């Protein structure tokens, strides 16, 4: 296994050791030397010594001391190396029966986590030696976590592979505009609805599903009342409670639409293509997880568009 790290010479890389890299990763995750010491069960002095040795080997400042401590640009490259190294060490330890689990960090968007990705979690549940660490992030932004090295793999909407990663299409998650019948009765105007005035919901500031549908209908601005609910389950529950209309995953809304608890506002749909990006690592835990993701996506998502 070879790692390519820009602006570091081979001699410096050869002088690195896993304990130093672990200290840097722990600081990146905790934001302090004390937090890193607690995570690694050593003293803050030991963390400080490891970081000084690592900075000497790299010839660069890797951590800006402050509250919180922040990893520099050069340091982030080594954080990525540290996480890769930790995964490989954990897998080797598992094979030698000296480690109890292998941690796999993954970024997934909230709507996937609430629907088709649950089958992936069920697959991991059957492997007692794999620890799943999920980062919930919008599919359009999760590749940033790959670039920073925070995750080993991610569900993204970007077909362009992050450097050092492979990418494959999973399929599309379909969204439909829906609301309760009572809500729609209030905002009905003739054969349609008052799209410009109807209260709507957004997940967060990155959520463009509702604004994009309004733009398709010639409405440039969101209505006066916009509810912001940054939790997928609570977002959907708010739609069921009649708080407003929203684009909801058809997988999530299927039963409520069939039972009449929700109604579609129109025949409009938005298909969000999803891709699986993962580091190029010879890791059995990552390979097993990727197989689970492919299988779950094949059963639940709309087929990938032909290229």
C-alpha positions in Angstrom: 0.0 0.0 0.0 1.5 3.4 -1.1 0.1 6.8 0.0 0.7 9.9 -2.0 0.9 13.1 0.1 1.8 16.3 -1.6 4.6 18.5 -0.4 6.1 15.8 1.9 9.3 14.1 0.9 9.7 10.3 1.2 12.3 10.6 4.0 9.7 12.5 6.1 7.0 9.9 5.5 9.4 7.1 6.5 10.0 8.9 9.9 6.3 9.0 10.8 4.8 6.5 13.2 1.2 5.5 13.9 1.2 6.9 17.5 2.0 10.4 16.1 -0.6 10.1 13.4 -3.2 8.9 16.0 -2.4 11.9 18.1 -3.0 14.3 15.2 -6.3 12.5 14.2 -7.5 12.7 17.9 -6.8 16.4 18.0 -8.7 16.9 14.7 -11.7 15.0 16.1 -11.7 16.5 19.6 -10.4 20.0 19.0 -7.9 20.0 21.9 -4.8 18.3 23.3 -6.7 17.4 26.4 -9.5 15.8 24.4 -7.0 13.9 22.3 -5.3 12.7 25.5 -8.6 11.4 26.9 -9.4 9.6 23.6 -6.0 7.9 23.5 -5.8 7.3 27.3 -2.5 9.1 27.6 -1.4 12.4 29.2 -1.6 15.8 27.4 2.2 15.9 27.7 2.5 12.7 25.6 0.2 14.2 23.0 2.2 17.4 22.8 5.5 15.4 22.5 4.0 13.3 19.6 2.8 16.4 17.8 6.1 18.1 18.1 7.9 15.0 16.8 5.4 14.8 13.9 5.9 18.5 13.0 9.6 18.0 13.1 9.4 15.1 10.7 7.0 16.9 8.4 8.9 20.2 8.6 5.5 22.0 8.9 3.2 23.4 11.5 0.4 20.9 11.6 -1.8 22.2 14.5 -2.6 25.8 15.4 -2.8 26.0 19.1 -6.0 27.7 20.4 -9.5 27.1 21.5 -10.3 25.0 19.7 -7.1 23.7 18.2 -7.2 23.4 14.4 -5.3 21.2 12.0 -3.6 23.2 9.2 -3.8 22.4 5.6 -0.6 20.3 5.7 -2.0 18.6 8.8 -5.2 17.6 7.1 -3.2 15.6 4.6 -1.7 13.7 7.4 -5.0 13.3 9.2 -6.2 11.5 6.1 -3.1 9.3 6.2 -3.7 8.7 9.9 -7.3 7.5 9.3 -6.2 5.2 6.5 -3.4 3.8 8.6 -5.7 3.2 11.6 -8.2 1.3 9.4 -5.4 -1.0 8.1 -4.0 -1.5 11.6 -7.4 -2.3 13.0 -8.0 -4.9 10.2 -4.6 -6.5 10.8 -5.3 -6.6 14.5 -8.7 -8.2 13.8 -7.0 -10.9 11.7 -4.5 -11.5 14.6 -7.3 -11.3 17.2 -5.7 -8.4 19.0 -8.5 -5.9 18.1 -12.2 -6.3 18.8 -13.6 -4.1 16.0 -12.8 -2.1 12.9 -14.3 1.4 12.6 -15.7 2.5 9.3 -16.7 6.2 9.0 -19.3 7.0 6.3 -21.2 10.1 5.2 -24.8 9.7 4.2 -27.6 12.2 3.6 -30.5 12.2 6.0 -33.2 11.1 3.6 -31.2 8.0 2.6 -30.5 7.3 6.2 -34.3 7.4 6.9 -35.1 5.1 3.9 -33.0 2.7 1.9 -29.7 3.0 3.9 -31.4 1.3 6.8 -30.9 -2.0 5.0 -27.2 -1.2 4.9 -27.2 -0.7 8.7 -28.9 -4.1 9.1 -26.1 -5.7 7.1 -23.5 -4.2 9.4 -25.4 -5.4 12.4 -24.6 -8.9 11.3 -20.9 -8.2 11.4 -20.1 -7.9 15.1 -16.5 -6.8 14.5 -17.4 -3.7 12.4 -18.1 -0.3 14.1 -20.1 2.0 11.9 -19.6 5.8 12.4 -22.1 7.8 10.4 -21.8 11.5 9.5 -25.2 12.9 8.3 -24.5 15.4 5.6 -26.4 16.6 2.5 -25.5 14.5 -0.6 -24.2 17.5 -2.4 -21.7 18.3 0.3 -20.6 14.9 1.7 -17.7 14.7 -0.7 -16.0 17.5 1.3 -15.8 14.9 4.2 -14.0 12.6 1.8 -11.5 15.3 0.8 -10.8 16.1 4.4 -10.3 12.5 5.3 -13.1 12.5 7.9 -14.9 9.5 6.3 -13.8 6.5 4.3 -16.8 6.5 2.0 -19.9 8.6 1.3 -23.2 8.7 -0.5 -22.9 11.8 -2.7 -24.6 13.4 -5.7 -21.3 14.2 -7.4 -20.3 11.8 -10.2 -16.7 13.2 -10.2 -14.4 11.1 -8.0 -12.5 12.8 -5.2 -8.8 12.3 -5.6 -7.8 8.9 -4.2 -11.4 7.6 -4.3 -13.4 5.4 -6.6 -17.0 6.3 -7.6 -20.0 4.3 -8.9 -23.6 5.2 -9.6 -26.2 3.8 -7.1 -29.4 5.1 -8.6 -31.8 8.0 -8.0 -33.9 8.9 -4.9 -37.2 10.2 -6.1 -39.0 13.1 -4.4 -42.6 14.2 -4.8 -44.5 17.3 -3.6 -46.9 16.3 -0.8 -49.0 17.7 2.0 -52.1 16.7 4.0 -55.5 16.8 2.4 -56.6 19.4 5.0 -53.7 21.7 4.2 -54.3 21.5 0.5 -58.0 22.2 0.9 -57.1 25.5 2.6 -54.7 26.5 -0.2 -56.7 25.3 -3.1 -57.4 27.8 -5.8 -59.7 26.5 -8.6 -58.1 23.4 -10.0 -54.7 24.2 -8.5 -53.0 25.6 -5.4 -51.6 29.0 -4.4 -48.0 27.9 -4.8 -46.6 31.4 -4.2 -48.2 31.7 -0.8 -48.5 28.1 0.6 -46.2 27.6 3.6 -43.4 25.2 2.8 -40.7 23.4 4.7 -36.9 23.2 4.1 -34.4 20.9 5.8 -31.7 23.4 6.1 -30.0 26.2 4.1 -28.6 23.7 1.6 -32.0 22.3 0.8 -33.0 23.4 -2.7 -35.7 20.9 -3.5 -38.7 23.1 -2.7 -37.1 26.3 -4.3 -36.2 24.4 -7.4 -39.8 23.1 -7.9 -41.1 26.6 -7.4 -38.7 28.0 -10.0 -39.9 25.4 -12.4 -43.4 26.8 -11.9 -42.2 30.4 -12.5 -42.0 31.4 -8.9 -38.7 33.0 -8.0 -39.1 33.4 -4.3 -40.1 31.2 -1.4 -43.4 32.1 0.3 -43.5 34.3 3.3 -43.8 31.4 5.7 -40.9 28.8 5.5 -40.4 26.3 8.2 -36.8 25.0 8.8 -36.6 21.5 10.3 -33.1 19.9 10.1 -34.1 16.4 11.0 -35.4 14.0 8.3 -37.9 12.1 10.6 -39.2 15.4 12.2 -39.3 17.0 8.8 -41.6 14.3 7.5 -43.6 14.3 10.7 -44.2 18.0 10.3 -45.6 17.4 6.8 -47.9 14.8 8.2 -49.0 17.3 10.9 -50.1 19.8 8.2 -47.3 22.4 8.8 -46.7 22.9 5.1 -45.9 21.2 1.8 -42.5 19.7 0.9 -40.7 17.5 -1.5 -40.6 14.1 0.3 -38.9 10.8 -0.7 -41.4 8.6 -2.4 -40.0 5.7 -0.5 -40.8 7.4 2.8 -44.3 8.7 1.7 -45.5 5.6 -0.1 -47.7 4.2 2.7 -49.1 7.6 3.7 -50.0 8.5 0.1 -51.7 5.1 -0.4 -53.7 5.6 2.8 -54.7 9.1 1.9 -52.9 10.7 4.9 -50.9 12.7 2.3 -51.7 13.8 -1.2 -49.5 14.9 -4.0 -49.7 18.5 -5.1 -48.8 17.7 -8.7 -47.3 15.1 -11.0 -43.9 16.9 -10.6 -41.0 14.7 -9.5 -37.3 15.3 -8.7 -34.9 12.5 -9.1 -31.7 13.0 -7.2 -28.9 10.8 -8.5 -26.7 9.2 -5.8 -23.2 7.9 -6.1 -21.0 5.8 -3.8 -17.5 7.2 -3.3 -14.9 5.3 -1.3 -11.2 5.5 -0.7 -8.9 3.2 -2.7 -8.0 1.0 0.2 -7.6 -2.8 0.3 -10.0 -3.1 3.2 -12.3 -6.0 3.7 -14.5 -4.0 6.1 -14.9 -1.3 3.4 -15.5 -3.9 0.7 -18.2 -5.6 2.7 -19.9 -2.3 3.4 -19.7 -1.3 -0.3 -21.4 -4.6 -1.2 -24.2 -3.9 1.3 -24.7 -0.4 -0.2 -24.9 -1.7 -3.8 -27.4 -4.4 -2.8 -29.7 -2.0 -0.9 -29.5 0.7 -3.6 -30.4 -1.8 -6.3 -33.5 -2.9 -4.4 -34.7 0.6 -3.4 -33.5 3.3 -5.7 -34.5 4.0 -9.3 -32.0 2.5 -11.7 -28.9 4.7 -12.6 -29.3 6.7 -15.8 -27.7 5.2 -18.9 -24.4 6.9 -19.8 
